[in-house]
Amino acid sequence: MRFAFIAKHRGIWPVAWLCEALDVSRSGFHAWLARTPSKRSQDDEAIGVKVRAS
């Protein structure tokens, strides 16, 4: 959740500042960005698309 917040707001505030404020490492954030989505998150997104379409 913290990494998603940083990703959403990194165009507004510097990543270093956001990471410090949320007590996460910059390397952890960048590793999270490079990670492929899990099967669970892919399934959740597919269900969300179907719900929004109905």
PDB file of N, CA, C and O in Angstrom:
ATOM      1  N   MET A   1       0.812  -1.180   0.000  1.00  0.00           N
ATOM      2  CA  MET A   1       0.000   0.000   0.000  1.00  0.00           C
ATOM      3  C   MET A   1       0.866   1.258   0.000  1.00  0.00           C
ATOM      4  O   MET A   1       0.557   2.229  -0.691  1.00  0.00           O
ATOM      5  N   ARG A   2       1.952   1.239   0.777  1.00  0.00           N
ATOM      6  CA  ARG A   2       2.834   2.408   0.810  1.00  0.00           C
ATOM      7  C   ARG A   2       3.519   2.604  -0.532  1.00  0.00           C
ATOM      8  O   ARG A   2       3.645   3.731  -1.011  1.00  0.00           O
ATOM      9  N   PHE A   3       3.965   1.505  -1.141  1.00  0.00           N
ATOM     10  CA  PHE A   3       4.638   1.618  -2.438  1.00  0.00           C
ATOM     11  C   PHE A   3       3.680   2.146  -3.501  1.00  0.00           C
ATOM     12  O   PHE A   3       4.074   2.952  -4.344  1.00  0.00           O
ATOM     13  N   ALA A   4       2.439   1.705  -3.469  1.00  0.00           N
ATOM     14  CA  ALA A   4       1.450   2.198  -4.435  1.00  0.00           C
ATOM     15  C   ALA A   4       1.212   3.693  -4.248  1.00  0.00           C
ATOM     16  O   ALA A   4       1.047   4.420  -5.227  1.00  0.00           O
ATOM     17  N   PHE A   5       1.194   4.152  -3.007  1.00  0.00           N
ATOM     18  CA  PHE A   5       1.035   5.581  -2.734  1.00  0.00           C
ATOM     19  C   PHE A   5       2.211   6.359  -3.312  1.00  0.00           C
ATOM     20  O   PHE A   5       2.029   7.409  -3.929  1.00  0.00           O
ATOM     21  N   ILE A   6       3.414   5.840  -3.109  1.00  0.00           N
ATOM     22  CA  ILE A   6       4.610   6.504  -3.641  1.00  0.00           C
ATOM     23  C   ILE A   6       4.545   6.552  -5.162  1.00  0.00           C
ATOM     24  O   ILE A   6       4.833   7.588  -5.762  1.00  0.00           O
ATOM     25  N   ALA A   7       4.172   5.446  -5.789  1.00  0.00           N
ATOM     26  CA  ALA A   7       4.091   5.404  -7.252  1.00  0.00           C
ATOM     27  C   ALA A   7       3.077   6.419  -7.773  1.00  0.00           C
ATOM     28  O   ALA A   7       3.304   7.054  -8.803  1.00  0.00           O
ATOM     29  N   LYS A   8       1.973   6.570  -7.073  1.00  0.00           N
ATOM     30  CA  LYS A   8       0.927   7.493  -7.506  1.00  0.00           C
ATOM     31  C   LYS A   8       1.357   8.953  -7.368  1.00  0.00           C
ATOM     32  O   LYS A   8       0.970   9.792  -8.181  1.00  0.00           O
ATOM     33  N   HIS A   9       2.145   9.257  -6.354  1.00  0.00           N
ATOM     34  CA  HIS A   9       2.477  10.646  -6.046  1.00  0.00           C
ATOM     35  C   HIS A   9       3.905  11.049  -6.402  1.00  0.00           C
ATOM     36  O   HIS A   9       4.316  12.167  -6.088  1.00  0.00           O
ATOM     37  N   ARG A  10       4.670  10.176  -7.046  1.00  0.00           N
ATOM     38  CA  ARG A  10       6.069  10.508  -7.321  1.00  0.00           C
ATOM     39  C   ARG A  10       6.236  11.619  -8.348  1.00  0.00           C
ATOM     40  O   ARG A  10       7.324  12.185  -8.457  1.00  0.00           O
ATOM     41  N   GLY A  11       5.207  11.945  -9.093  1.00  0.00           N
ATOM     42  CA  GLY A  11       5.277  13.081 -10.004  1.00  0.00           C
ATOM     43  C   GLY A  11       5.105  14.409  -9.289  1.00  0.00           C
ATOM     44  O   GLY A  11       5.456  15.463  -9.820  1.00  0.00           O
ATOM     45  N   ILE A  12       4.563  14.351  -8.083  1.00  0.00           N
ATOM     46  CA  ILE A  12       4.308  15.562  -7.300  1.00  0.00           C
ATOM     47  C   ILE A  12       5.457  15.833  -6.329  1.00  0.00           C
ATOM     48  O   ILE A  12       5.941  16.960  -6.225  1.00  0.00           O
ATOM     49  N   TRP A  13       5.887  14.787  -5.619  1.00  0.00           N
ATOM     50  CA  TRP A  13       6.949  14.913  -4.615  1.00  0.00           C
ATOM     51  C   TRP A  13       8.096  13.980  -4.967  1.00  0.00           C
ATOM     52  O   TRP A  13       7.877  12.973  -5.640  1.00  0.00           O
ATOM     53  N   PRO A  14       9.304  14.285  -4.535  1.00  0.00           N
ATOM     54  CA  PRO A  14      10.457  13.415  -4.800  1.00  0.00           C
ATOM     55  C   PRO A  14      10.300  12.045  -4.128  1.00  0.00           C
ATOM     56  O   PRO A  14       9.786  11.936  -3.015  1.00  0.00           O
ATOM     57  N   VAL A  15      10.752  11.013  -4.830  1.00  0.00           N
ATOM     58  CA  VAL A  15      10.662   9.645  -4.305  1.00  0.00           C
ATOM     59  C   VAL A  15      11.412   9.534  -2.983  1.00  0.00           C
ATOM     60  O   VAL A  15      10.926   8.897  -2.049  1.00  0.00           O
ATOM     61  N   ALA A  16      12.576  10.140  -2.894  1.00  0.00           N
ATOM     62  CA  ALA A  16      13.363  10.056  -1.658  1.00  0.00           C
ATOM     63  C   ALA A  16      12.572  10.608  -0.475  1.00  0.00           C
ATOM     64  O   ALA A  16      12.590  10.024   0.609  1.00  0.00           O
ATOM     65  N   TRP A  17      11.886  11.717  -0.672  1.00  0.00           N
ATOM     66  CA  TRP A  17      11.098  12.324   0.402  1.00  0.00           C
ATOM     67  C   TRP A  17       9.930  11.423   0.786  1.00  0.00           C
ATOM     68  O   TRP A  17       9.663  11.217   1.970  1.00  0.00           O
ATOM     69  N   LEU A  18       9.231  10.884  -0.220  1.00  0.00           N
ATOM     70  CA  LEU A  18       8.093  10.002   0.054  1.00  0.00           C
ATOM     71  C   LEU A  18       8.539   8.750   0.803  1.00  0.00           C
ATOM     72  O   LEU A  18       7.888   8.327   1.758  1.00  0.00           O
ATOM     73  N   CYS A  19       9.648   8.162   0.367  1.00  0.00           N
ATOM     74  CA  CYS A  19      10.147   6.951   1.024  1.00  0.00           C
ATOM     75  C   CYS A  19      10.518   7.230   2.475  1.00  0.00           C
ATOM     76  O   CYS A  19      10.225   6.428   3.362  1.00  0.00           O
ATOM     77  N   GLU A  20      11.163   8.364   2.711  1.00  0.00           N
ATOM     78  CA  GLU A  20      11.531   8.713   4.082  1.00  0.00           C
ATOM     79  C   GLU A  20      10.284   8.949   4.930  1.00  0.00           C
ATOM     80  O   GLU A  20      10.212   8.490   6.070  1.00  0.00           O
ATOM     81  N   ALA A  21       9.314   9.657   4.384  1.00  0.00           N
ATOM     82  CA  ALA A  21       8.093   9.963   5.128  1.00  0.00           C
ATOM     83  C   ALA A  21       7.301   8.702   5.461  1.00  0.00           C
ATOM     84  O   ALA A  21       6.662   8.627   6.510  1.00  0.00           O
ATOM     85  N   LEU A  22       7.341   7.709   4.568  1.00  0.00           N
ATOM     86  CA  LEU A  22       6.573   6.478   4.775  1.00  0.00           C
ATOM     87  C   LEU A  22       7.414   5.347   5.361  1.00  0.00           C
ATOM     88  O   LEU A  22       6.941   4.221   5.510  1.00  0.00           O
ATOM     89  N   ASP A  23       8.667   5.662   5.691  1.00  0.00           N
ATOM     90  CA  ASP A  23       9.575   4.710   6.338  1.00  0.00           C
ATOM     91  C   ASP A  23       9.802   3.443   5.511  1.00  0.00           C
ATOM     92  O   ASP A  23       9.729   2.328   6.026  1.00  0.00           O
ATOM     93  N   VAL A  24      10.078   3.636   4.220  1.00  0.00           N
ATOM     94  CA  VAL A  24      10.461   2.528   3.346  1.00  0.00           C
ATOM     95  C   VAL A  24      11.758   2.908   2.636  1.00  0.00           C
ATOM     96  O   VAL A  24      12.083   4.090   2.521  1.00  0.00           O
ATOM     97  N   SER A  25      12.491   1.914   2.164  1.00  0.00           N
ATOM     98  CA  SER A  25      13.742   2.202   1.464  1.00  0.00           C
ATOM     99  C   SER A  25      13.467   2.517  -0.003  1.00  0.00           C
ATOM    100  O   SER A  25      12.516   2.010  -0.597  1.00  0.00           O
ATOM    101  N   ARG A  26      14.315   3.359  -0.566  1.00  0.00           N
ATOM    102  CA  ARG A  26      14.175   3.661  -1.988  1.00  0.00           C
ATOM    103  C   ARG A  26      14.444   2.416  -2.822  1.00  0.00           C
ATOM    104  O   ARG A  26      13.781   2.191  -3.834  1.00  0.00           O
ATOM    105  N   SER A  27      15.416   1.604  -2.400  1.00  0.00           N
ATOM    106  CA  SER A  27      15.712   0.384  -3.157  1.00  0.00           C
ATOM    107  C   SER A  27      14.527  -0.581  -3.112  1.00  0.00           C
ATOM    108  O   SER A  27      14.245  -1.259  -4.099  1.00  0.00           O
ATOM    109  N   GLY A  28      13.839  -0.646  -1.983  1.00  0.00           N
ATOM    110  CA  GLY A  28      12.644  -1.489  -1.880  1.00  0.00           C
ATOM    111  C   GLY A  28      11.545  -1.014  -2.807  1.00  0.00           C
ATOM    112  O   GLY A  28      10.863  -1.822  -3.438  1.00  0.00           O
ATOM    113  N   PHE A  29      11.371   0.302  -2.892  1.00  0.00           N
ATOM    114  CA  PHE A  29      10.363   0.858  -3.790  1.00  0.00           C
ATOM    115  C   PHE A  29      10.696   0.531  -5.239  1.00  0.00           C
ATOM    116  O   PHE A  29       9.822   0.106  -5.995  1.00  0.00           O
ATOM    117  N   HIS A  30      11.948   0.726  -5.631  1.00  0.00           N
ATOM    118  CA  HIS A  30      12.325   0.461  -7.019  1.00  0.00           C
ATOM    119  C   HIS A  30      12.260  -1.035  -7.341  1.00  0.00           C
ATOM    120  O   HIS A  30      11.945  -1.408  -8.471  1.00  0.00           O
ATOM    121  N   ALA A  31      12.551  -1.887  -6.370  1.00  0.00           N
ATOM    122  CA  ALA A  31      12.392  -3.334  -6.566  1.00  0.00           C
ATOM    123  C   ALA A  31      10.921  -3.678  -6.754  1.00  0.00           C
ATOM    124  O   ALA A  31      10.583  -4.524  -7.582  1.00  0.00           O
ATOM    125  N   TRP A  32      10.050  -3.034  -5.997  1.00  0.00           N
ATOM    126  CA  TRP A  32       8.606  -3.252  -6.122  1.00  0.00           C
ATOM    127  C   TRP A  32       8.130  -2.847  -7.513  1.00  0.00           C
ATOM    128  O   TRP A  32       7.300  -3.534  -8.110  1.00  0.00           O
ATOM    129  N   LEU A  33       8.653  -1.730  -8.036  1.00  0.00           N
ATOM    130  CA  LEU A  33       8.267  -1.285  -9.378  1.00  0.00           C
ATOM    131  C   LEU A  33       8.651  -2.306 -10.447  1.00  0.00           C
ATOM    132  O   LEU A  33       7.914  -2.512 -11.411  1.00  0.00           O
ATOM    133  N   ALA A  34       9.805  -2.940 -10.271  1.00  0.00           N
ATOM    134  CA  ALA A  34      10.315  -3.876 -11.273  1.00  0.00           C
ATOM    135  C   ALA A  34       9.657  -5.254 -11.184  1.00  0.00           C
ATOM    136  O   ALA A  34       9.744  -6.044 -12.124  1.00  0.00           O
ATOM    137  N   ARG A  35       9.009  -5.539 -10.072  1.00  0.00           N
ATOM    138  CA  ARG A  35       8.397  -6.850  -9.847  1.00  0.00           C
ATOM    139  C   ARG A  35       7.192  -7.054 -10.762  1.00  0.00           C
ATOM    140  O   ARG A  35       6.432  -6.119 -11.014  1.00  0.00           O
ATOM    141  N   THR A  36       7.023  -8.275 -11.255  1.00  0.00           N
ATOM    142  CA  THR A  36       5.835  -8.585 -12.051  1.00  0.00           C
ATOM    143  C   THR A  36       4.654  -8.804 -11.103  1.00  0.00           C
ATOM    144  O   THR A  36       4.842  -9.289  -9.987  1.00  0.00           O
ATOM    145  N   PRO A  37       3.453  -8.456 -11.533  1.00  0.00           N
ATOM    146  CA  PRO A  37       2.281  -8.636 -10.663  1.00  0.00           C
ATOM    147  C   PRO A  37       2.060 -10.110 -10.316  1.00  0.00           C
ATOM    148  O   PRO A  37       2.265 -10.990 -11.151  1.00  0.00           O
ATOM    149  N   SER A  38       1.647 -10.364  -9.090  1.00  0.00           N
ATOM    150  CA  SER A  38       1.375 -11.729  -8.654  1.00  0.00           C
ATOM    151  C   SER A  38       0.115 -12.255  -9.334  1.00  0.00           C
ATOM    152  O   SER A  38      -0.686 -11.485  -9.865  1.00  0.00           O
ATOM    153  N   LYS A  39      -0.047 -13.554  -9.313  1.00  0.00           N
ATOM    154  CA  LYS A  39      -1.244 -14.183  -9.877  1.00  0.00           C
ATOM    155  C   LYS A  39      -2.486 -13.638  -9.179  1.00  0.00           C
ATOM    156  O   LYS A  39      -3.500 -13.372  -9.825  1.00  0.00           O
ATOM    157  N   ARG A  40      -2.406 -13.476  -7.879  1.00  0.00           N
ATOM    158  CA  ARG A  40      -3.544 -12.971  -7.105  1.00  0.00           C
ATOM    159  C   ARG A  40      -3.932 -11.558  -7.550  1.00  0.00           C
ATOM    160  O   ARG A  40      -5.113 -11.274  -7.748  1.00  0.00           O
ATOM    161  N   SER A  41      -2.949 -10.678  -7.706  1.00  0.00           N
ATOM    162  CA  SER A  41      -3.285  -9.307  -8.101  1.00  0.00           C
ATOM    163  C   SER A  41      -3.803  -9.256  -9.534  1.00  0.00           C
ATOM    164  O   SER A  41      -4.642  -8.413  -9.854  1.00  0.00           O
ATOM    165  N   GLN A  42      -3.322 -10.137 -10.396  1.00  0.00           N
ATOM    166  CA  GLN A  42      -3.848 -10.215 -11.761  1.00  0.00           C
ATOM    167  C   GLN A  42      -5.304 -10.672 -11.738  1.00  0.00           C
ATOM    168  O   GLN A  42      -6.142 -10.123 -12.453  1.00  0.00           O
ATOM    169  N   ASP A  43      -5.601 -11.679 -10.914  1.00  0.00           N
ATOM    170  CA  ASP A  43      -6.979 -12.163 -10.791  1.00  0.00           C
ATOM    171  C   ASP A  43      -7.893 -11.083 -10.210  1.00  0.00           C
ATOM    172  O   ASP A  43      -9.019 -10.899 -10.674  1.00  0.00           O
ATOM    173  N   ASP A  44      -7.402 -10.373  -9.193  1.00  0.00           N
ATOM    174  CA  ASP A  44      -8.193  -9.290  -8.595  1.00  0.00           C
ATOM    175  C   ASP A  44      -8.504  -8.212  -9.622  1.00  0.00           C
ATOM    176  O   ASP A  44      -9.622  -7.700  -9.661  1.00  0.00           O
ATOM    177  N   GLU A  45      -7.538  -7.866 -10.446  1.00  0.00           N
ATOM    178  CA  GLU A  45      -7.752  -6.841 -11.470  1.00  0.00           C
ATOM    179  C   GLU A  45      -8.775  -7.315 -12.499  1.00  0.00           C
ATOM    180  O   GLU A  45      -9.630  -6.535 -12.918  1.00  0.00           O
ATOM    181  N   ALA A  46      -8.701  -8.581 -12.912  1.00  0.00           N
ATOM    182  CA  ALA A  46      -9.651  -9.123 -13.885  1.00  0.00           C
ATOM    183  C   ALA A  46     -11.076  -9.094 -13.330  1.00  0.00           C
ATOM    184  O   ALA A  46     -12.020  -8.764 -14.047  1.00  0.00           O
ATOM    185  N   ILE A  47     -11.224  -9.437 -12.065  1.00  0.00           N
ATOM    186  CA  ILE A  47     -12.545  -9.401 -11.437  1.00  0.00           C
ATOM    187  C   ILE A  47     -13.046  -7.962 -11.355  1.00  0.00           C
ATOM    188  O   ILE A  47     -14.221  -7.696 -11.605  1.00  0.00           O
ATOM    189  N   GLY A  48     -12.161  -7.041 -11.006  1.00  0.00           N
ATOM    190  CA  GLY A  48     -12.535  -5.631 -10.925  1.00  0.00           C
ATOM    191  C   GLY A  48     -13.020  -5.088 -12.255  1.00  0.00           C
ATOM    192  O   GLY A  48     -13.970  -4.307 -12.300  1.00  0.00           O
ATOM    193  N   VAL A  49     -12.375  -5.496 -13.338  1.00  0.00           N
ATOM    194  CA  VAL A  49     -12.794  -5.063 -14.679  1.00  0.00           C
ATOM    195  C   VAL A  49     -14.199  -5.568 -14.971  1.00  0.00           C
ATOM    196  O   VAL A  49     -15.033  -4.830 -15.496  1.00  0.00           O
ATOM    197  N   LYS A  50     -14.461  -6.829 -14.631  1.00  0.00           N
ATOM    198  CA  LYS A  50     -15.791  -7.401 -14.870  1.00  0.00           C
ATOM    199  C   LYS A  50     -16.860  -6.699 -14.033  1.00  0.00           C
ATOM    200  O   LYS A  50     -17.964  -6.448 -14.514  1.00  0.00           O
ATOM    201  N   VAL A  51     -16.533  -6.389 -12.795  1.00  0.00           N
ATOM    202  CA  VAL A  51     -17.497  -5.713 -11.919  1.00  0.00           C
ATOM    203  C   VAL A  51     -17.805  -4.320 -12.453  1.00  0.00           C
ATOM    204  O   VAL A  51     -18.968  -3.919 -12.499  1.00  0.00           O
ATOM    205  N   ARG A  52     -16.779  -3.582 -12.855  1.00  0.00           N
ATOM    206  CA  ARG A  52     -17.001  -2.232 -13.377  1.00  0.00           C
ATOM    207  C   ARG A  52     -17.774  -2.255 -14.686  1.00  0.00           C
ATOM    208  O   ARG A  52     -18.507  -1.312 -14.985  1.00  0.00           O
ATOM    209  N   ALA A  53     -17.624  -3.324 -15.478  1.00  0.00           N
ATOM    210  CA  ALA A  53     -18.314  -3.425 -16.764  1.00  0.00           C
ATOM    211  C   ALA A  53     -19.795  -3.768 -16.589  1.00  0.00           C
ATOM    212  O   ALA A  53     -20.606  -3.481 -17.469  1.00  0.00           O
ATOM    213  N   SER A  54     -20.144  -4.374 -15.468  1.00  0.00           N
ATOM    214  CA  SER A  54     -21.547  -4.789 -15.283  1.00  0.00           C
ATOM    215  C   SER A  54     -22.415  -3.693 -14.728  1.00  0.00           C
ATOM    216  O   SER A  54     -23.611  -3.898 -14.522  1.00  0.00           O
TER     217      SER A  54
END
